[in-house]
Amino acid sequence: MAAAAAPGALGTLQASRARLVAACCAPLGPGWRLHRSLTVPRVSPVMWARTPAAEGAALRRGYSSEVKTEDELRVRYLEEENRGIVVLGINRAYAKNSFSKNLVKMLSKAVDALKSDKKVRTVIVRSEVPGIFCAGADLKERVKMHSSEVGPFVSKIRAVINEIANLPVPTIAALDGLALGGGLELALACDIRVAAASAKMGLVETKLAIIPGGGGTQRLPRAIGMSLAKELIFSARVLDGQEAKAVGLVSHVLEQNQEGDAAYRKALDLAREFLPQGPVAMRVAKLAINQGMEVDLVTGLAIEEACYAQTIPTKDRLEGLLAFKEKRSPRFKGE
């Protein structure tokens, strides 16, 4: 009976793989939209840009308890040689950049606008406050919540962190300061993490008799391995930038500069390296990696094959070949 059942089981497994590949790597269709899990209906980006002088004024206002709620998240679309890079800057200095209801709402709105904006090539998440990345949940706000409110609010934090993880373009977290609890979970949701040596980071929730609720129990083991992730979560240990680099939690570590933005500057350098590459290829590569890491190798290779197929009919691929032949830089249009 077992021998007779095996082919059926194998067929079921193969069919499941086929469905997974089809779901993950369905043809992107007109306009090269990614799979629906990575896109939402387009939202007009009601963002704002500032002149350098205005940016400095806004940053100084951020140190005051009078900071306006609309300034708690600054979204900047960079220009000139940095065109295509978007910076999400958290600016709640008086609360150590902790997650409040308002900040979570603003992050969600910003990410919704970025999801389907084809002009966006890379997103950097940073702090506008020296010495702090994000201290996690706003515990002063949390202590005022009824116990029935806590679960839904944590779910909203988890949801917005997941939205950042699912952005179809490369994301970089620049850790120039403290990243605890939800702050580190936010960084873990980014594709790449860069830290200053003086930065401090850890999932410290067990000190409060709770557990990481923004994806930390799932993303930290995937980043550094199960055993070490358990050790760090069980102990609520805080690592500096060098220690984080040693365990693979961050990709790059730098000595902090006088301006306090060494990690951000490195993140910008990385983002500039990504800009010349084919936009469709970047999006599909991220999809293939993310989906492939969640399945066995055979299924992962099938996902890669299906994703590769999406690049073949693109104008960008032909432009890349032509540019190579003519020995010039390609002019990709994301088509």
C-alpha positions in Angstrom: 0.0 0.0 0.0 2.8 2.4 0.9 4.4 1.8 -2.5 1.2 2.5 -4.3 0.6 5.7 -2.3 4.0 7.1 -3.0 3.4 8.2 -6.6 0.2 10.0 -5.5 2.0 11.7 -2.7 4.7 12.8 -5.2 2.1 14.0 -7.6 0.5 16.0 -4.9 3.8 17.6 -3.9 4.6 18.4 -7.5 1.2 20.0 -8.0 1.6 22.0 -4.8 5.0 23.3 -6.0 3.5 24.1 -9.4 0.7 26.1 -7.7 3.3 27.9 -5.5 5.4 28.8 -8.4 2.4 30.0 -10.4 1.2 32.1 -7.4 4.6 33.6 -6.7 5.7 34.3 -10.3 2.6 34.8 -12.3 3.2 36.9 -15.4 3.5 40.5 -14.3 1.1 41.6 -17.0 0.7 45.1 -18.5 2.6 47.7 -16.6 4.8 45.1 -15.0 3.0 45.0 -11.7 4.3 42.4 -9.3 2.2 39.7 -7.7 -0.7 41.1 -5.8 0.8 40.4 -2.4 3.4 43.0 -3.2 1.2 45.7 -4.6 -1.8 47.7 -3.7 -4.0 50.1 -5.7 -1.9 53.2 -6.4 -2.1 55.9 -3.8 -1.2 59.4 -4.8 2.0 60.2 -2.7 1.0 63.2 -0.7 4.5 63.8 0.4 6.6 66.9 0.8 10.1 67.9 0.1 12.1 70.6 1.9 15.0 72.8 1.0 18.2 72.1 3.0 17.5 75.1 5.2 14.0 73.9 5.9 15.3 70.4 6.6 17.6 71.8 9.2 14.8 73.8 10.8 12.6 70.7 10.9 15.3 68.6 12.5 15.8 71.3 15.2 12.0 71.3 15.8 12.2 67.5 16.2 14.1 67.9 19.5 11.2 69.9 21.0 8.2 68.4 22.8 6.2 70.8 20.5 7.0 68.6 17.5 4.0 68.4 15.1 2.6 65.0 14.5 2.9 65.5 10.7 6.6 65.9 11.2 7.1 62.6 13.0 7.8 60.9 9.7 9.7 62.8 7.0 9.5 61.3 3.5 12.1 62.6 1.1 12.3 61.8 -2.6 16.0 62.5 -3.5 16.9 64.2 -6.7 19.7 64.5 -9.3 22.2 61.7 -9.0 20.1 60.2 -6.2 16.9 60.2 -8.1 14.9 57.1 -7.4 16.0 56.9 -3.7 13.4 57.6 -1.1 14.3 58.2 2.5 11.8 57.5 5.3 13.1 59.5 8.3 11.6 58.9 11.8 11.5 62.1 13.8 10.1 61.7 17.3 13.0 62.8 19.3 11.0 63.5 22.5 9.9 59.8 22.5 13.1 58.2 21.2 11.4 57.5 17.8 9.1 55.0 19.5 6.0 53.7 17.7 2.9 55.7 18.5 -0.5 55.3 16.9 0.2 58.3 14.8 3.6 57.2 13.6 2.3 53.7 12.7 -0.5 55.4 10.7 2.0 57.7 8.9 4.3 54.8 8.1 1.4 52.8 6.6 0.3 55.7 4.5 3.9 56.3 3.2 4.4 52.7 2.4 1.1 52.5 0.5 2.3 55.4 -1.7 5.6 53.7 -2.4 4.3 50.2 -3.3 3.2 51.0 -6.8 5.4 54.0 -7.6 7.6 52.8 -10.4 9.9 55.8 -10.0 11.0 54.4 -6.6 14.2 52.3 -6.9 15.4 52.0 -3.3 14.0 52.9 0.1 16.2 53.9 3.1 14.8 53.8 6.6 16.7 56.0 9.0 16.3 58.3 12.0 16.4 62.1 11.9 17.3 62.1 15.5 21.0 61.6 16.5 21.8 58.6 18.6 18.4 56.9 18.1 17.0 54.7 15.4 13.8 53.5 17.1 13.2 52.5 20.7 10.3 50.2 19.9 6.7 50.8 21.1 5.8 54.0 22.9 5.4 52.6 26.4 4.1 55.9 27.8 1.2 55.6 25.3 1.0 51.8 25.9 0.5 52.1 29.6 -2.6 54.2 29.0 -4.2 51.6 26.8 -6.8 49.1 28.0 -5.6 45.5 27.8 -8.1 44.9 25.0 -6.4 47.7 22.9 -2.9 46.3 23.1 -3.3 43.3 20.8 -4.9 45.2 18.0 -2.3 48.0 18.2 0.6 45.4 18.1 -1.1 43.9 15.1 -1.0 47.3 13.4 2.7 47.6 14.1 3.3 44.1 12.8 1.2 44.9 9.7 3.2 48.0 8.8 6.5 46.2 9.3 5.3 43.5 7.0 4.3 46.1 4.4 7.9 47.4 4.5 9.2 43.9 4.2 7.0 43.3 1.1 8.0 46.5 -0.7 9.1 45.4 -4.2 12.3 47.4 -4.2 15.5 47.1 -2.1 15.2 48.5 1.4 18.1 49.5 3.6 17.9 50.2 7.4 20.5 52.8 8.5 21.2 52.2 12.2 23.0 55.2 13.6 21.7 54.7 17.1 19.6 52.7 19.5 17.3 50.1 17.9 15.4 48.1 20.5 12.3 45.9 20.3 10.1 47.1 17.5 12.9 49.3 16.3 15.1 46.3 15.5 12.1 44.4 14.1 11.6 47.3 11.7 15.3 47.0 10.7 14.9 43.2 10.3 12.2 43.8 7.8 14.6 45.6 5.5 16.7 43.8 3.0 20.0 45.2 4.2 21.1 46.6 7.6 24.0 49.0 8.1 25.1 50.1 11.5 27.4 52.5 13.2 29.8 50.8 15.6 28.3 52.8 18.5 24.7 51.6 17.7 22.9 49.4 20.1 20.3 46.8 19.1 18.3 44.0 20.6 15.0 42.3 21.1 14.4 43.1 24.8 10.7 42.3 25.2 11.2 39.5 27.6 12.3 42.1 30.2 8.7 43.4 30.1 7.3 39.8 30.3 6.2 39.9 26.7 7.7 38.6 23.4 8.7 40.4 20.2 5.4 41.0 18.4 6.5 42.7 15.2 8.0 39.7 13.5 11.2 39.4 15.6 10.7 35.8 16.6 10.5 34.9 12.9 13.0 37.3 11.2 15.8 37.2 13.7 16.3 33.3 13.4 16.2 33.7 9.6 18.9 36.3 9.8 21.3 34.8 12.3 20.2 31.2 12.9 17.7 29.7 15.4 20.0 28.9 18.3 21.7 32.3 18.5 18.3 34.1 18.0 16.9 32.2 20.9 19.8 33.1 23.0 19.4 36.8 22.2 15.7 36.8 22.8 15.8 34.8 26.0 18.5 37.0 27.5 17.2 40.3 26.1 20.8 41.0 25.2 21.8 44.2 23.5 24.6 44.2 20.9 26.7 47.0 19.6 27.4 47.4 15.9 30.6 45.3 15.9 28.9 42.5 17.7 25.9 42.7 15.4 28.2 42.4 12.3 30.0 39.4 13.9 26.8 37.4 14.1 25.5 38.5 10.7 22.7 40.8 12.0 24.1 43.7 9.9 26.0 43.7 6.6 28.2 46.7 7.3 29.5 48.4 10.4 31.3 51.8 10.4 32.8 54.1 13.0 30.4 56.9 13.7 31.3 60.4 12.3 30.9 63.8 13.8 27.5 64.3 12.2 26.2 61.1 13.6 25.0 59.7 10.2 27.8 57.2 9.2 25.3 54.4 8.7 23.0 56.6 6.6 25.9 57.7 4.4 26.8 54.1 3.8 23.2 53.3 3.0 23.2 56.0 0.4 26.4 54.6 -1.2 24.7 51.2 -1.4 21.5 52.7 -2.8 23.5 54.5 -5.5 25.0 51.1 -6.5 21.5 49.7 -7.1 20.3 52.7 -9.2 21.9 51.7 -12.5 20.5 48.2 -12.5 17.3 47.1 -14.4 14.2 48.1 -12.4 12.2 45.0 -13.4 15.1 42.7 -12.7 15.6 44.2 -9.3 12.0 43.7 -8.3 11.8 40.1 -9.7 15.1 39.2 -8.1 13.8 40.3 -4.7 10.7 38.3 -5.2 12.6 35.2 -6.2 14.9 35.4 -3.2 12.2 36.1 -0.7 9.9 33.4 -2.0 12.6 30.9 -2.6 14.0 31.1 1.0 10.7 29.9 2.3 10.6 26.6 0.4 12.9 23.6 -0.5 15.7 24.0 -3.0 13.8 22.2 -5.9 10.8 24.5 -5.5 13.1 27.5 -5.1 14.8 26.7 -8.4 11.4 26.4 -10.0 10.5 29.9 -8.6 13.7 31.3 -10.0 13.0 29.8 -13.4 9.5 31.3 -13.5 10.8 34.7 -12.3 13.6 34.7 -14.8 11.0 34.1 -17.5 9.4 37.4 -16.6 12.5 39.3 -17.6 12.8 37.8 -21.1 10.1 39.8 -22.9 11.1 43.2 -21.4 12.4 46.1 -23.3 15.0 46.6 -20.5 16.6 43.2 -21.3 17.0 44.2 -25.0 18.3 47.6 -24.0 20.9 45.8 -21.8 22.1 43.7 -24.6 22.3 46.6 -27.0 24.2 48.7 -24.5 26.6 45.9 -24.0 27.2 45.6 -27.7 27.6 49.3 -28.1 29.9 49.6 -25.0 27.7 52.2 -23.3 25.7 52.6 -20.1 22.2 51.1 -20.5 19.1 53.4 -20.3 16.6 51.3 -18.5 12.9 52.4 -18.3 11.4 49.7 -16.2 9.6 48.2 -19.1 
